[in-house]
Amino acid sequence: PPLIVEFMLAGAPYMILNGGPMFKHTPAASISVLTKDQEETDRLWNALVADGGKESMCAWCIDRFGVSWQIIPERLPQLLQADDKAAAGRAREAMMKMQKIDIATLEAAFNR
Protein backbone atom coordinates (compact mmCIF):
# COMPACT_ATOMS: atom_id res chain seq x y z
CA PRO A 1 0.00 0.00 0.00
CA PRO A 2 1.12 3.59 -0.56
CA LEU A 3 2.79 5.49 2.28
CA ILE A 4 1.21 8.87 1.45
CA VAL A 5 -1.86 9.75 -0.59
CA GLU A 6 -2.73 13.36 -1.42
CA PHE A 7 -6.10 14.43 -2.84
CA MET A 8 -8.55 17.32 -3.06
CA LEU A 9 -12.07 17.08 -1.63
CA ALA A 10 -14.48 19.93 -2.27
CA GLY A 11 -11.51 22.18 -2.97
CA ALA A 12 -9.69 21.33 0.27
CA PRO A 13 -6.34 19.54 0.13
CA TYR A 14 -5.88 16.34 2.16
CA MET A 15 -2.84 14.21 2.81
CA ILE A 16 -3.23 10.75 4.31
CA LEU A 17 -0.24 8.94 5.82
CA ASN A 18 -0.13 5.18 6.20
CA GLY A 19 1.34 4.85 9.70
CA GLY A 20 1.25 1.06 9.69
CA PRO A 21 -1.04 -1.65 11.07
CA MET A 22 -0.69 -0.51 14.69
CA PHE A 23 -2.86 2.55 13.96
CA LYS A 24 -6.58 1.89 13.50
CA HIS A 25 -9.32 4.19 12.21
CA THR A 26 -11.72 5.41 14.90
CA PRO A 27 -14.63 7.87 14.93
CA ALA A 28 -12.39 10.14 17.05
CA ALA A 29 -11.11 11.49 13.73
CA SER A 30 -13.64 12.06 10.99
CA ILE A 31 -13.99 14.06 7.82
CA SER A 32 -16.91 16.48 7.88
CA VAL A 33 -18.49 17.60 4.61
CA LEU A 34 -21.08 20.38 4.42
CA THR A 35 -23.45 19.67 1.52
CA LYS A 36 -25.63 22.17 -0.35
CA ASP A 37 -28.83 20.13 -0.69
CA GLN A 38 -30.44 16.71 -0.41
CA GLU A 39 -29.17 15.62 -3.83
CA GLU A 40 -25.54 16.24 -2.86
CA THR A 41 -26.12 14.67 0.58
CA ASP A 42 -27.57 11.53 -1.00
CA ARG A 43 -24.82 11.28 -3.64
CA LEU A 44 -21.95 11.53 -1.16
CA TRP A 45 -23.61 9.33 1.48
CA ASN A 46 -24.44 6.60 -1.02
CA ALA A 47 -20.93 6.62 -2.46
CA LEU A 48 -19.36 6.37 1.00
CA VAL A 49 -21.48 3.48 2.26
CA ALA A 50 -21.23 1.53 -1.01
CA ASP A 51 -18.96 -1.49 -1.34
CA GLY A 52 -18.62 -2.32 2.35
CA GLY A 53 -19.19 1.03 4.06
CA LYS A 54 -21.82 1.36 6.76
CA GLU A 55 -24.34 3.84 7.99
CA SER A 56 -24.26 5.24 11.48
CA MET A 57 -26.46 7.75 13.31
CA CYS A 58 -26.91 11.52 13.02
CA ALA A 59 -25.08 12.18 9.72
CA TRP A 60 -22.19 9.78 10.45
CA CYS A 61 -21.11 6.97 8.18
CA ILE A 62 -18.00 4.86 7.72
CA ASP A 63 -16.50 4.19 4.30
CA ARG A 64 -15.17 0.82 3.15
CA PHE A 65 -11.70 1.70 4.47
CA GLY A 66 -13.00 2.38 8.00
CA VAL A 67 -12.78 6.18 7.79
CA SER A 68 -15.57 8.06 9.62
CA TRP A 69 -17.42 10.81 7.77
CA GLN A 70 -20.06 13.35 8.71
CA ILE A 71 -22.25 14.34 5.75
CA ILE A 72 -24.09 17.45 6.91
CA PRO A 73 -26.54 19.40 4.75
CA GLU A 74 -25.96 23.13 5.29
CA ARG A 75 -29.61 23.43 6.37
CA LEU A 76 -29.03 21.22 9.44
CA PRO A 77 -26.94 23.68 11.50
CA GLN A 78 -29.26 26.51 10.44
CA LEU A 79 -32.26 24.67 11.89
CA LEU A 80 -30.45 23.52 15.04
CA GLN A 81 -29.19 27.05 15.77
CA ALA A 82 -32.46 28.85 15.05
CA ASP A 83 -33.71 31.50 17.47
CA ASP A 84 -36.93 29.52 17.93
CA LYS A 85 -35.57 27.06 20.50
CA ALA A 86 -38.69 24.87 20.52
CA ALA A 87 -38.53 24.46 16.73
CA ALA A 88 -34.77 23.84 16.88
CA GLY A 89 -35.41 21.19 19.54
CA ARG A 90 -37.95 19.43 17.31
CA ALA A 91 -35.43 19.42 14.44
CA ARG A 92 -32.77 18.03 16.79
CA GLU A 93 -35.13 15.25 17.95
CA ALA A 94 -35.87 14.35 14.32
CA MET A 95 -32.14 14.30 13.50
CA MET A 96 -31.39 11.98 16.41
CA LYS A 97 -33.58 9.31 14.77
CA MET A 98 -31.82 9.56 11.39
CA GLN A 99 -28.80 7.98 9.85
CA LYS A 100 -28.45 9.94 6.60
CA ILE A 101 -29.96 13.39 7.12
CA ASP A 102 -33.27 14.01 5.37
CA ILE A 103 -33.79 17.75 5.01
CA ALA A 104 -37.55 17.55 4.30
CA THR A 105 -38.13 15.58 7.51
CA LEU A 106 -36.09 18.13 9.49
CA GLU A 107 -38.03 21.01 7.97
CA ALA A 108 -41.35 19.30 8.75
CA ALA A 109 -40.35 18.76 12.39
CA PHE A 110 -39.09 22.34 12.67
CA ASN A 111 -42.29 23.82 11.22
CA ARG A 112 -44.90 21.79 13.10
Secondary structure, DSSP 8 states (H G I E B T S, - for coil): --SEEEEEETTEEEEEE---TT----TTSEEEEEESSHHHHHHHHHHHHGGG-EE-STTEEE-TTS-EEEEEETHHHHHHT-S-HHHHHHHHHHHHT-SS--HHHHHHHHH-
